[in-house]
Amino acid sequence: MTTTHPRRSGAQVLIDQLRIHGTDTIFGVPGESYLAALDALYAQRNSIRYVICRQEGGAANMAEAYGKLTGKPGVAFVTRGPGATNASIGLHTGFQDSTPMILLVGQVARETTDREAFQEIDYRHMFGPMAKWVTQIEDARRIPELISQAFHRALNGRPGPVVVALPEDMLVDEVEVADAGPYKIARGAPSPDDMGKLRGLLERSERPMVIVGGGGWSAEACKDMRAFVEANGLPVCASFRNQDLFDNRHPNYVGDLGVGVGPALGKRLRACDLIIAVGPRLGEATTGGYTLFDIPVPKQKLVHVHASAEELGRVYQATLPINAGMQGFAAAAKAMKPVDGKKWAASVKDGHAEYLDNIKPGPLPGTVNMGEVIAWLNQRLPDDAIVTNGAGNYAAFLHRFFQYRGFKTQLAPTSGAMGYGVPAAVAAKIAAPERMVVSLAGDGCFLMNGQEFATAVQHGANVVIAVIDNGMYGTIRMHQEREYPTRVHGTELKNPDFAAYARAFGGHGETVEKTADFAPAFERALAAGKPAIIHVKTDAEALTSRITLTKLREQSLERLRQQKH
């Protein structure tokens, strides 16, 4: 019997496939290259929400944050050429952070390709190095097949971003085609032999350490990993900006790896005889610029668990490489017969004590002590609050002094992209409106995507954003003072009144110039019932949580004097 299917435009087929695969939110900036898809979205407006963003970089960051938070592919829709190039920053973050996301890009008509038509770009060449897969759909009849492939590629193995280019004339073609079914996730699991070898390595170890990180986790996997850690009495730390994979208050937690890792934790890792890395790529930030472990063969025994076989052996040769998804490995680890962890019990206790000592705020120059501000937030925020940030020295205060309590409470870019925190916060509040969402942004970081505060106001995403204003690009100034002390150039910033900025958009604005003023300002921002910005004015001398600007300059000048002699 011949099955007939309703005649639909390519755009209608596309939106139907997105709905079938569970898409409920699309972040985008409209463009004439995908007007037909916008019209098809109008017909599905009660089932798929279209979040109107103010710049494609913001839209892509929102999609990335949505994918990171929910585990479902975040979807962004942008127009050709400038729209696609603007969106590339979110795509790069999604790639380095192993986040499932799909970037849909309007494309020039098929009859004009390869002529350098208006805003034409070859997206396979442009996005090839920063996406898991890039395709262009030339035939509307193939939309179900290729969109299904896009979702499967984004989610399976190491999660990541996929780009789908959509010629505008293809979207108006009318076709008869069957829909695909919803995507299915396939995750590898370790073999019994793998788990037997892991147990043997643990039995022979004297100073083990677990590192959790990377993408592809679930709440259940985190729970199982905690059970494994507790059963074997193991110390655990988190890779760069993955602190929410393990409750930081747990007595087995010993800290996080990343920029400015605590000295005690760095020393402890170098002294380990067994590293069990579950999920992280062991990239540059997590390994202290590839200095924590020897390349290519670490002196420590290394068990490296990763969902992508291509990551195993990429930099470090593991003693035991295990190609498995996080859920499969964590479940197997939980079921493994535990070893006697008494021989490292005292070390675990010491490691946690060192971590607690590291998160005690100390004195800082200026009238606002960001260590004390974060310590207050650590006590004030509910356990399920979502905290977002972009990149800059201000983020080091958050990562050092805040204790993440549960799965998907941290949204931050391991790619080191500035401008991430604001759109990530907006996406988080849209995805989880019942949860408190707080974002930290530096003055330079905020203004890279601060326009998305308008998106928050328009869509009722009542986030609280603390803008940490020290009047400079702090991270670059830090490196400048380290390498070229006193030769300050190109890092100074003259900033607006960020509280007035918030009010101009219809939000709530506060200004804080003393530590004691932050708590009441935060409470007023929460109570305002609208998106809010707290303008926190800090002293440039408070360069990091560990060193002042003047002290760094003095150290750099002394080093240069010694080099000359």
PyMOL commands that set and color helices and strands:
alter all, ss='L'
color gray80, all
select helices_A, chain A and resi 10-20+32-43+56-70+82-96+110-112+123-130+140-155+170-172+192-204+219-232+243-245+263-271+309-311+326-335+341-358+370-380+393-401+421-431+443-458+474-483+498-504+515-527+549-564
alter helices_A, ss='H'
color red, helices_A
select strands_A, chain A and resi 7-9+25-28+49-52+74-78+101-107+133-136+161-167+174-176+208-212+236-238+253-256+274-278+301-306+320-323+386-389+410-411+437-442+464-469+508-512+532-537
alter strands_A, ss='S'
color yellow, strands_A
deselect
rebuild
show_as cartoon
